[in-house]
Amino acid sequence: MKNINLLFTCALLLSALFAGAQTVQSPPAADADRGYIVKTGDLAPADFELQLTDGTKTSLNELRGKIVILQFTASWCSVCREEMPHLEKEIWQTYKDKGVVLIGVDRDEPIQKVAAFHKDMKISYPLALDPGADIFGRFAHKKSGVTRNVVIDRDGRIAYLTRLYDTQEFSSMVKAIDALVNKPIAAIN
């Protein structure tokens, strides 16, 4: 009798383990949206001003008609530092004369630190200040991490979103930017 109970118990455990292994679990919502509160196709939030480290100011409304990439970054972010040379070479140097604007938006650091970060990274694209991560908070949950890029098309719509630096995703982003650059612009009569 003990052997039958033991065999029955083992069979139940194995069935439960097998059933659990076959269950497909959907990823948590945070993984699905990667911390973003916007998605591709959305009109990009434009109710803010970008103050660059050189003192000039701009906004998405002023940049309408151009392809804009907002790179959310911070000096303490090692992944940001890994990605920035690629942004400089593969996006900024390649597309800056083709209607593309790349602005690094530094999360909640003082201007002195951001200016030193800019110099240290040897990048030529501008960095903007984001006190309180208020600009960041228009695109992603404030508790989400930086190292993300938001590509905005000429009409102000979000065309591509990245999170962290992944070479395959970065390559796809470059292709998306290239497609936007080479997309014919409708003539206004």
ABEGO torsion letter per residue (X at the ends): XAAAAAAAAAAAAAAAAAAAAABBBBBBAAAAAGGBABBBGBBBBAABBBBBAAGBBBBAAAABGBBBBBBBBBAABAAAAAAAAAAAAAAAAAAAAAGBBBBBBBBGBBAAAAAAAAAAAGBABBBBBBBGGAAAAAABBAABBBGBBBBBBAAGBBABBBBEBBAAAAAAAAAAAAAAAABBBBBBX
